[in-house]
Amino acid sequence: MYQDGVYHASQHVELASDELDISAIWQALTDRGITLMLCVTAAEKRGIDTTNTGIFKVAGLAEFAMLSATSDKWIQFK
């Protein structure tokens, strides 16, 4: 996650009962062994506590570059 996507790791989001519980979807992905990575720079710029990101792993540009170099493809959502 980067840019405003880092807000998915915020521990201070409360949703109405009729809204999609995206945190349950993220949890289902981690249960399947998918690592959810959070851009540390984007998170810090937006005031996200990078020591308390729940299921998200804090990572930097170097880690992203290493992983993308060995990947078949990566997908970006905006």
Buried (B, 14 or more C-beta within 10 A) or exposed (E): BBEEBBBBBBEEEEEEEEEEEEBEEBBEEBEEEEEBBBBBEBBEEBEBEBEEBBBBEBBEEEBBEEEEEEEEEEEEEE
